[in-house]
Amino acid sequence: MSPSGRRGNGARKRPGGAPGHEYSGIPAWIMAMAAIGALFVLLPLAAMVAKVNWPQFIPLVTSDASFTALGLSLRTAAASTVLCVLLGVPLAMVLARGHFRGQSLLRSFVLLPLVLPPVVGGIALLYTFGRQGLLGRTLDVAGIQIAFSTTAVVLAQAFVALPFLVVSLEGALRSAGGRYEAVAATLGARPTTVFRRVTVPLVLPGLASGAVLSFARSLGEFGATLTFAGSLQGVTRTLPLEIYLQRETDADAAVALSLLLVAVAVIVVGLAYRRPAPSRTRSAARAEHAA
């Protein structure tokens, strides 16, 4: 056999393994820790599934209170996601492309809800938009009351979900770079045209991922909603609040609704990631064509 043939056979064989398989490069102890991490997430879900009262599952999740809470959760989560996109895209652009004093401080404040207890966020919103709050007094004079309304639910959800979109989109903007935007600007495109025709197509996968994460976070929001919006059935009582209340009176209903919330979250994330995101090359090609 020729030396080249021997080299070819050696290249296809991974060290310590069978030929024909690529070397993963993952040590066995890391695989073991990964398995433990997966079990740490899956076992509580399995325990919850085991506790479901299956003969009563359908009646429990189709009750009027459950349907009302689920519908309110989906509507407010969708509205808060739109608000996150409207506010988060400009913030991510400024943080990724801007250069100014206080930029790091601004990023810290924008990302603060990631580590802030949600109940603290709810209190902050209450003292901002409540009737005696910083802006609430002026709004109250105008006949606008935000606290303890459906609008308060949307604001509370957006407050805790906004950083997820900003982090995802800022990372996508930094990875994409500014070369194509610079080319478009050199060719005479206005900044808004560059943003619409070049930047958005280039970072669309990152924007979609951030929006999905924001929606999922909004769907599960509890602490800020309870503090700022209360728990009024049909008005502010979202599915997490309904689960909390049912836990005190009907454990079977709480478990069934918890499983329903998990299922909805899995479906949302699964639909968003059912197809691989476009590669950077394809996105860049579209941006180059637009430029």
C-alpha positions in Angstrom: 0.0 0.0 0.0 1.3 3.5 -0.9 2.2 6.0 1.8 -0.7 8.2 0.7 -3.1 5.3 1.2 -1.7 4.7 4.7 -2.1 8.4 5.5 -5.7 8.4 4.2 -6.6 5.4 6.3 -5.0 7.0 9.3 -6.9 10.3 8.8 -10.3 8.5 8.9 -9.6 6.8 12.2 -10.1 8.8 15.3 -7.7 8.2 18.2 -8.9 5.3 20.4 -12.0 4.7 18.2 -13.3 2.9 15.2 -12.3 4.1 11.7 -14.9 6.1 9.8 -16.0 8.2 12.7 -15.0 11.8 13.2 -13.3 12.7 16.5 -15.8 14.6 18.6 -13.1 16.1 20.9 -15.4 15.9 23.9 -13.9 14.1 26.9 -16.0 11.4 28.6 -16.2 13.4 31.8 -17.8 16.3 30.0 -20.3 14.0 28.4 -21.1 12.6 31.9 -21.6 16.1 33.3 -23.7 17.0 30.3 -25.9 14.0 31.0 -26.3 15.1 34.6 -27.2 18.6 33.4 -29.9 17.2 31.1 -31.3 15.1 33.9 -31.4 18.1 36.1 -33.8 19.7 33.7 -35.7 16.7 32.6 -36.3 14.9 35.9 -38.5 17.7 37.5 -40.6 17.7 34.3 -40.9 14.0 34.4 -41.9 14.2 38.1 -44.6 16.7 37.2 -45.9 14.5 34.4 -46.1 11.6 36.8 -48.2 13.7 39.2 -50.8 14.6 36.5 -54.3 13.3 37.2 -54.8 12.1 33.6 -58.5 11.1 33.9 -59.3 14.7 34.9 -56.6 16.4 32.7 -58.9 17.6 29.9 -61.6 19.0 32.2 -59.0 20.8 34.3 -57.3 22.5 31.4 -60.5 23.3 29.5 -62.3 25.1 32.4 -63.4 28.7 31.8 -60.7 30.0 34.2 -58.0 28.1 32.5 -59.0 29.1 29.0 -59.3 32.8 30.1 -55.9 32.7 31.7 -54.2 31.0 28.7 -55.8 33.4 26.2 -54.7 36.4 28.2 -51.2 35.0 28.5 -50.9 34.5 24.8 -52.3 37.9 23.9 -50.2 39.8 26.4 -47.0 37.8 25.5 -47.5 38.6 21.9 -48.1 42.3 22.6 -45.0 42.5 24.9 -42.9 40.8 22.2 -43.9 43.5 19.7 -43.0 46.1 22.3 -39.6 44.3 22.9 -38.9 44.4 19.2 -39.8 48.1 18.9 -37.6 49.1 21.8 -35.0 46.3 21.7 -33.9 46.7 18.0 -32.9 50.3 18.4 -31.2 49.6 21.8 -29.2 46.7 20.2 -28.2 48.8 17.3 -26.9 51.6 19.6 -25.1 49.2 21.8 -23.5 47.2 18.9 -22.8 50.1 16.5 -22.5 53.2 18.6 -19.5 54.6 20.3 -20.2 57.1 23.1 -19.5 57.7 26.7 -21.6 55.7 29.1 -22.2 52.9 26.6 -21.2 50.2 29.0 -23.3 51.8 31.7 -26.3 51.8 29.4 -25.8 48.2 28.6 -25.6 47.3 32.3 -29.0 49.0 32.9 -30.6 47.4 29.9 -29.5 44.0 31.0 -30.3 44.6 34.7 -33.7 42.8 34.5 -31.9 39.6 33.7 -30.5 39.4 37.2 -33.1 41.6 39.0 -35.8 39.7 41.0 -39.0 40.1 39.0 -40.8 41.4 42.1 -38.3 44.2 42.3 -39.1 45.1 38.7 -42.8 45.1 39.5 -42.3 47.5 42.4 -40.2 49.8 40.2 -42.9 49.8 37.5 -45.6 50.4 40.2 -43.7 53.5 41.5 -43.3 54.7 37.9 -46.8 54.1 36.4 -48.9 53.7 39.6 -51.4 56.5 40.5 -48.9 58.0 42.9 -45.9 57.1 40.8 -43.3 59.2 38.9 -45.4 59.3 35.7 -48.6 57.9 37.2 -49.7 61.2 38.6 -49.6 62.9 35.2 -51.3 60.0 33.5 -54.0 59.9 36.2 -54.8 63.6 35.6 -55.2 62.7 31.9 -57.6 59.9 32.9 -55.1 57.1 32.1 -54.6 54.3 34.6 -52.0 51.7 33.8 -51.4 49.9 37.1 -53.6 46.8 37.7 -54.7 46.7 34.1 -54.0 44.5 31.1 -51.6 47.2 29.9 -49.7 46.7 33.2 -49.3 43.0 32.3 -47.8 43.9 28.9 -45.4 46.4 30.5 -44.3 44.0 33.2 -43.7 41.2 30.7 -41.8 43.5 28.3 -39.6 44.8 31.2 -38.3 41.3 32.1 -38.2 40.1 28.5 -36.5 43.0 26.7 -32.9 42.0 27.7 -33.3 38.6 25.9 -33.9 40.3 22.6 -31.2 42.9 23.1 -28.6 40.3 24.0 -29.5 38.0 21.0 -29.6 40.9 18.5 -26.5 42.7 19.7 -24.5 39.5 19.4 -25.9 39.0 15.8 -25.0 42.6 14.9 -21.4 42.2 16.2 -21.0 38.9 14.4 -22.3 40.3 11.1 -19.9 43.3 11.2 -20.6 46.6 9.4 -18.9 46.0 6.0 -22.0 45.6 4.0 -23.7 48.6 5.7 -20.6 50.7 4.9 -20.7 49.7 1.3 -24.4 50.6 1.1 -23.7 54.0 2.7 -20.8 54.6 0.2 -23.2 53.9 -2.6 -25.5 56.7 -1.3 -28.1 54.8 0.7 -29.7 56.7 3.5 -29.2 55.3 7.1 -32.8 54.2 7.2 -32.5 52.5 3.8 -29.3 50.8 5.0 -31.0 49.5 8.1 -34.1 48.3 6.2 -32.4 46.8 3.2 -29.0 45.6 4.6 -29.0 45.4 8.4 -32.3 43.6 9.0 -31.8 40.9 6.4 -28.3 40.3 7.8 -29.4 39.8 11.4 -32.9 38.4 10.8 -32.1 34.9 12.4 -30.8 36.6 15.5 -33.8 38.9 15.6 -36.1 35.9 15.3 -34.3 34.0 18.1 -34.5 37.1 20.4 -38.2 37.5 19.7 -38.9 33.9 20.5 -36.9 34.1 23.7 -38.8 37.3 24.7 -42.2 35.7 24.0 -41.3 32.6 26.0 -40.1 34.7 28.9 -43.2 36.9 28.8 -45.4 33.8 28.8 -43.9 32.6 32.0 -43.7 35.9 33.8 -45.1 35.9 37.3 -43.5 38.2 40.0 -43.5 41.5 38.2 -47.0 40.9 36.9 -48.4 40.0 40.3 -46.8 43.1 41.9 -47.6 45.6 39.2 -50.8 44.3 37.7 -52.4 42.2 40.4 -54.5 39.1 39.8 -57.9 40.1 38.4 -59.6 37.3 36.5 -59.9 38.1 32.8 -57.9 41.3 33.2 -54.5 40.5 34.7 -54.6 36.9 35.8 -52.3 35.2 33.4 -51.7 31.4 33.3 -48.7 31.5 35.8 -50.9 33.4 38.3 -53.7 31.0 37.8 -51.4 28.1 38.5 -50.2 29.8 41.7 -53.7 30.3 42.9 -54.8 26.8 42.0 -51.8 25.4 43.9 -53.4 26.6 47.2 -56.9 25.1 46.4 -56.6 22.4 43.8 -53.2 20.7 43.4 -54.4 18.6 40.4 -55.4 21.7 38.5 -52.1 23.4 39.3 -50.1 20.4 37.9 -52.3 20.1 34.8 -52.0 23.8 34.0 -48.3 23.7 34.6 -48.0 20.9 32.1 -50.1 22.9 29.7 -47.8 25.9 30.1 -44.7 23.7 29.5 -46.4 22.3 26.3 -47.2 25.7 24.9 -43.6 26.9 25.6 -42.2 23.8 23.9 -44.4 24.3 20.9 -43.5 27.9 20.5 -39.7 27.2 20.7 -40.1 24.1 18.5 -41.9 26.1 15.7 -39.3 28.8 15.8 -36.4 26.4 15.5 -37.9 23.8 13.2 -35.6 24.9 10.4 -32.0 25.7 10.5 -31.3 29.4 10.5 -29.9 30.8 7.2 -26.1 30.7 7.1 -24.2 33.9 7.4 -23.1 33.4 3.8 -26.6 33.4 2.5 -27.6 36.4 4.7 -24.5 38.3 3.6 -25.4 37.5 -0.1 -28.8 39.0 0.3 -27.4 42.0 2.1 -24.8 42.5 -0.6 -27.5 42.3 -3.3 -29.5 44.9 -1.5 -26.5 47.1 -1.1 
